[in-house]
């Protein structure tokens, strides 16, 4: 069995999503020591900027008529698909940037969906596989807050990972993560600390949940 981990934060030190995802991974590893972890770090190693456009153009041509760039782009899409299919569970760490998903995550999704096995409207070949989505937001976006409705990331990620890819998705989320560095948010630091602590507790629980679920699926 294999755990697939996707990181999207552009930060290494101080990244909340990476830290909370580490908690998930630790819980997973406690149940499945020595199990391979397949990693893709989009934050540190984004995909080539023109890969999606080039892969789309390749889809309209016979394989023999494609340029080298088109073959490379289609091959990269195949590699992304193969990575997902090789895993039994998923850990997806994606922060909120500028009220939406990071552009390099959108590009990853777009390129993945050019791969015939993941074509929209086709069979959901990852149906039911367990996953944890870790997300973090610098401010507060809950009901009654000034930014209510401005989080355009979490609903999209739930839709794509859950409804499009068919994963059995569990979510761990932290808010107000900028309170510690933004003087205007000083009054919210207590809430921020609680939100982060709760996220780690939830992450640990979800890590154990997906580990157990994989055990059930592989022994069924």
Buried (B, 14 or more C-beta within 10 A) or exposed (E): EBBBBBBBBBEEEEBBBBBBBBBBBEBBBEBBEEBEBBEBBBBEEBBEEEBBBBBBBBBEEEEEEBEEBBBBBBEBBBEBBEBBEEBBBBBBBBBBBEBBBBBBBBBBBBBBBBBEBBEEEEEEEBEEBBBBBBBBBBBBBEEEEEEEEBBEBBEBBBEBBBEBBBBBBBBBBBBBBBBBEBEEBEEBEEBBEEBBEBBBEBBBBBBBBBBEBBBEBEEE
